[in-house]
Amino acid sequence: MNKKIMIIAGEASGDLHGAELIQQLKKIDPGIEFYGVGGDRMIAAGLRPLVHINRMAFLGVTEIIRHLPFIRKVRNQLIDTVKKYKIQNAVLIDYPGFNLRIAHKFKKTGLEEFLLYLASSVGVGQKRIRKIKKIIDKMIVVFPFEEKLYKDNNIDVSFVGHPLIEKVENYKFMPKEEFFNKFRLDTNKEILVLLPGSRRHEIEKIFPAILPAAEKIANDNNLQIVVACADNIDASIYGNSDNSNFKIIKGHTYELFRYSRFGIVKSGTSTLEAALLGLPFVVVYSTNIITYLLGRIFVRLDHIAMPNILLGETVVEELIQKDLNEEKIIEVADGILNNPEKYKEIKNKLSKIKSMLGNAGASRKAAEIIYSQLNEA
């Protein structure tokens, strides 16, 4: 059995889940070695990094085109590593655009086994299904609708539940009073939390669009604004909050989601976390117009936010592209904050999501499946 694994994650959420996966695999067999792409969490868990995840945070088609020379360099570095260490197994965590292409290249090196974990299947068309069927040996999925999709297409798939369930259940929350005291928050005001993304170019585009609305909402509803800063982001991107109408808090997103009255949250994993923690919020998203138009052509969806996709209805409003403006954000927020029945209804609907995502232990189950595949290789 070759105990070397190539593991690739391309985003902050992938780094989190990749770290948990590495830890669980290490528990099963401490002799496994991991090479690939990840962030600080995966590195701390035991990854030998070839490229840090922060350098892979491309947003949209135009950004990818601009970074093509770097992408080719990373691809060649990964292929050289596979050849050098005779790696036979790869675990690819979401990031399908890059991961499916590199898997195709790996195939030519003789790498035998590909496992795709946390595969994003929202809006997947038949072209990608055919590509997955040709390249990927095993799908490990975290949403029940994904299991059905791949089974219907005769692809080997296992549903393990979502790793966020365990993360939320095991999280040690700082008590509310202590949290407010530590960050010098006003105990007479509830929190309006902003989470404008975990990548620099997302924040630069979304934060200026939501801040004026947030200031008006906070003023009208006696709220204080707090920006939930992602661990991988330098807080200076938000400017000097000492001279602003908001505070920046890093590393305590779960406390902010639990203790806030309302949120303005960028589309992504954070919307699922906010939903699991019972926070009513509005979803925001904006990207390059070319990227957006291409996405509309290739991915046809009624919703982009996972809570809405899971519930099959618009529970949290989605403000995308031209709808992401001050007037719309204020209209949605005021319509919820000034309507106690609607506010309660949103919280009740979001509370149903947890039962849809399986039981705790997703990372352990995924590790057991991966290890069994290694033994078969």
VENWOSUL-V148608 format. One record per helix or strand. SS is the DSSP state (A for helix, B for strand). FROM is the first residue (numbers start at 1). LEN is the number of residues. If there is no record, write none. Layout:
{{SS & FROM & LEN} {SS & FROM & LEN}}
//
This chain:
{{B & 4 & 6} {A & 12 & 17} {B & 33 & 6} {A & 40 & 6} {B & 47 & 6} {A & 53 & 4} {A & 61 & 6} {A & 68 & 18} {B & 89 & 5} {A & 96 & 14} {B & 113 & 5} {A & 126 & 10} {B & 138 & 4} {A & 144 & 9} {B & 157 & 3} {A & 163 & 8} {A & 176 & 7} {B & 190 & 6} {A & 200 & 22} {B & 223 & 7} {A & 235 & 4} {A & 241 & 3} {B & 246 & 5} {A & 253 & 7} {B & 260 & 7} {A & 269 & 8} {B & 281 & 5} {A & 289 & 10} {A & 306 & 6} {B & 318 & 3} {A & 321 & 3} {A & 326 & 12} {A & 340 & 11} {A & 353 & 4} {A & 362 & 15}}
//
